[in-house]
Amino acid sequence: MLYKYIPVLTDFVVGLIEFLLSLRILLKLLGASTNAPFVSWLYNTTSPLLAPFENMFPTTNFGGGFTLEASALFALLTYAFLGLLLESLLNHLKALKK
């Protein structure tokens, strides 16, 4: 009975990861100050998610604090792909159970 909640939980977790990484990319791109508590919290929270992708691509600084973290963008796409893959696997297992 509990198995039917697993896809909902995985969708929520993957969606939360995607949201946090998207917000990080946006705040970095806009040059948000790390002195702001929320920005600092977000960067600290998402750092472990980015660890496997760290230094994979160069970080581009546009001046004025505007930064594009290509590694974070790649991580976002990778987590989204893994989420779709996991969802597909769960749907396949659900179909086998029927």
VENWO-V313030 format. One line per field, one symbol per residue. ss: DSSP state (A for helix, B for strand, O for the rest). phi: phi as a letter, one per 40 degrees, with the letter a starting at -180 (. if undefined). psi: psi as a letter, one per 20 degrees, with the letter a starting at -180 (. if undefined). Layout:
ss=???
phi=???
psi=???
This chain:
ss=OAAAAAAAAAAAAAAAAAAAAAAAAAAAAAOOOOOOAAAAAAAAAAAAAAAAAOOOOOBBBBBOOBBBBAAAAAAAAAAAAAAAAAAAAAAAAAAAAO
phi=.cccccccccccccccccccccccdcccccgcccccdcccccccccdcccdcbdgcbcccbcgggcbbcccccccdcccccccccccccccccccccc
psi=hhhiighgghgggghggggghggggghghikqpiipggggggghhighhigijpjhqqpppjqjipponhhhgggghghgghghggggghhghghhh.
